[in-house]
Amino acid sequence: MPFLIVLLLFASLGLAQERPMEPLDLLQLETLGETAVSPDAKWLLYAKSELDWKKGKRTTNLFLAPMSGGASRQMTFGLDHDELSLDWAKDSSAFFYLSDRDGSKKQLYRMPVDGGEAVKLTSEKVDVRDYAPSEDGRWLVYRTGPAAGRVLEILDLRDPGAKPRQLTDGPYGVLVWKWHPDSSGVLYSSPTEDETVSRVRGERGFNVRVNDEEKGPRVLRFADAASGQTREVAQLGEWALDTMEPAPDGKLWALDMTPRGRYSTDWDQELHLLDLPEAKITRLTDNHQNEGDVRFSPDGRWLAYSGPDEAEQYRAQRVFLARLPSGETRELAADWPYDAAIDAWAKNGKSILFTTTVGLNRQLYRLPLDGADPEPLSSGDQMLNFSHDRESGALLVRRTTPDEPAELYAASWDAPGDASRWVKLTSTAEKLDELALGAYEPFRWTSSDGKQVEGVLVKPVGYEEGRRYPLIVQVHGGPAGTSTNAFSGSWSTYAHVWAGRGYLVFQPNYRGSSGYGEDFRRAIAGDYFRQGFDDIMTGVDALIERGLADPDKLGHMGWSAGGHWSNWALTHTDRFKAIATGAGAVNWMSMWAQSDMQINREFYFMGKPYENREHYLEVSPIAYIENAKTPTLIFCGTADPRVPAPQSRELYMSLKNLGVPAEYIEFPGQGHGLTNPRYELVKMEAELAWFDKWINGKQEWLDWKKLLATIPQ
């Protein structure tokens, strides 16, 4: 009997070690970064970052993990520098990376796999921007120099004492570049003199911005690695090169390019084929949308790429197959309602592997080339991303679940979706062992029009059946985003922190969300808020009807499009006791011109504001601002180009003058998302305190002294 008591005591002590997650815990979790597999497929090199409060950012170190499984080995150390841009020597004996460890400029380093001190390969006066070794392992090229004239430098890796040699010259610089597969040289795009002059203008203190400035044509050139001679390949005319991909033999190149007309937008990105021996460029697509995931088949006979099949917003991503060299194209799985993409060609070249989100999960699919629908290869509550390292042949899986942040696994080609056969390569979640997490589950309900809708429900830590809980409605952004079975590790939602504070968290996938087919995603065009808002509110009603949510303790929050919905809720219901809105729009008439993006608004609101004035006003929360009664907390970044700060200021000024309780926090220099950890902490703590005040009756709002005391110095 005494022995049993001791066992029970130890068990209770183990349980007592778990405590609710706090915002600081979330920020201090380690996160995975870049990865690179050695050419011999024996090692995974990966970056892992942790928070450095002194520098106000995450700092990164490098680790080596055996691809067969086992403990990782830390290769770089320190909290005062970053390591990034990982690659391998072709014989797998060493790896390369960029680091600012030796001062403020990023330089190129080489480190042996068996350890030892890193060897510094460059001593440039400005950052090394990027680099790549040649396929034969003889050369390494890197890009450096001022913005107005970046050049390529080349190193002979056979000679340990070799000094860099400038490979390109001329005043115009290098923009996009890539090695030829046969290692003979580098193909690169170069700007014109007009563009160079505009860059020099800024460097010399003439910091004026000429909007939509006239731009001259760019040119494609080839630099020979051995001789250093350069030659012009082709004029790109009114196109700017974004990315390029060579066929295995290097004769054909896929060029993804954006038109450079004075008033062109980045949304119109078209695919071209370059016949390098003939120096001839042929346009392959003409749908005025973005193409991506460009992959040549292993035998070089086919080019696969993804993109929408029509020149309209939010059509499903499709996979297209172009026969080479003719460019004759056909669409695969044309009737499949979900997004398709390309992560890798199968080894035999007879199918394509890709991951996509369907409902709450992101799974792996095999897409046959005969036009049949994709076949699911994985299952479970998870979000997967696959990557294929073409040199080593390795398949990597990045997996996250509701209770586990992203980790890396090695998968096998014969059963890539079988998680029981994956080899775990990383472990970044040890700090979670002491934390109690909320429990995820799918939640489904019927909306006002009879449509079944679903979302994620996160139950409070220590949840008790039959008890009602205060509810936080978290509306995702996009609006074509999705709430999923991924670990909630972001400052924007942090569901496990809310669960630790005793809240029920509801993340609805309302009409307009991705993961439920093309029609569902496009359903809010011309009716932006009405049906989606019904989806959200009927979900709240269902939670109340099923005895889960306390109807007198409801809160609503969101960022970006989630902020738009918060502003709509503010002006269309008084059921919420508190609202938090981040980077949300209130006036679509002014927002159209203030934002860096117009094409999406024109899709949702059926034209430009001067073409459809009444509708733009009809869907603007500011038109109903006199209905606002709910205490509202407002956030925005002062440098947000997507939903600029005037939108938040307009809301705050209106609420202040109407006498509605409101607080407004601006984050200096932050864009559409927060990147400064201090600001991320403020956002979370302010939000938690706001809902505690207005939902749970806490007297004070934000205790700044307490907040400042929590930050390590």
C-alpha angles and dihedrals in degrees: 000000000000088000090055091050090053091051092050090048092053091046091052091048089052091052092045090059090071113089133174117277117254128200091256090055090054094050093048096055114115116247132205120239135172124356136199128182119213115248090245089055092234100111140044115206111198140170123231123188134201133185120273107193093188093059092035093231144072118278123207135221131181129243136187121217126183110243088224090062133261140108121334122236120220111230104179129037138195144077098229101071144038133233119205146146099057125202140152139239107247093244090054091235095117143007135223131221143161120246141171091208093119099054134310099313125083112242134181120257136185122206128185117237091234090060132247130129120324116249116229109225101181138040102187123166091226132036121293098237102196141332144190136190118230119256093251091052094237100108140037121198125194135180123229142141136091120318091254094058117014115179138194118243123195131210126198102225092194090069113061090197097047119130123218116270121206108246101183131038139176128094097270103073136211124287113170122011143167140178120255108244091241091057092237094126150309131288113211143167122231132197126234128253091259091060092045092053091054090053094048088050090064094044090056095053101264091125097174119134117219104201115227090358116195111264130202127222124281127225135220116225138178124219119200110226098212102040100027091226117145130204135185114251103180144335111247094205112193093354131097118207114235103171137349135199127191126218113243092265094044095233096109123043127191110222120196106201140177123214113251100205111141094256099030121127131221090241092078102075120158134190121236134182121226119202096204099194090049094038088225127143121202124187112236105181135036108175100114091236136101121280122198148151091067110188131167115215116252091257093045093237096113138041117207123195139160132232142121117292094224135046093249132104122262097011112152116274109251133193118237128193121208120196112225138265093002096054092222104162137204133179123239124218091358095177098047105116098212134075117276128196142166122255097157145342114246112253092251092050092235099111144016128236121215142155125228139165119254113175112321097341139066113217140176119259136187115221114201119213094230094079098259120139119272117273118227113235101179138041141184139079099306148105114234134191121184128199130185121213101209096197098053095027090230123151115214126195123201106198133183129177133184091272102030129063119223116306131176127240136178114233131198123240094227093057107012096164097047104106092191088069097046119110113223111228105176139039116194103148103075091118089063091067091083095045130086113224133201120252118248123213136161116258122200131184142159118259127217093274095049095260117139112235130184140195144160122284119197114195122212122262107269092020114191121206113241096022121115118227136198108265130223114195109206113194116199124228132245091057077234092058126109136223106226148170092279125125109270098234101143132102087230097067111001091177095177091058090053090047089053089054091056100260129136108228121210120190109183124199095215127186107297095043124125124240097058102076137279096283093053092050094048095042096099096058106122091007102056103166111014103074095031091051089050088052091054097044095045086053089054089049091051091052090052094045091052092053097248105108130052106233091210095054108055127145132182128204140164146150129225106346085004085059090052088055092047089055091049091050089049091058099037108044140026094201094103118081092205139009133199119195126185127188090346129157124230103170116045093184093064094030092064092067099031094057128078089230126063106154095073093050090050090054095049096040098039102246141343120321093253088052096049107022098156094052094048089054093043092059096042113105089211089069088067099036093122087068091062115116105144121103105252134200114201129200134181142154115242091223097047108138095181100053103010123213096255088075092060093042090053090053094046094048091051095049092046092053092046091053095243112149106255141159125196125202122185122195109214115232094359121134130207090313133032120255102165109090092213090057091046089054092048091050093052097042093046091050094047091049092047094056092041089055099047100031104033098030099246109169100221130048115209122359101208094185091056091046094051091048091058095059114092112236 
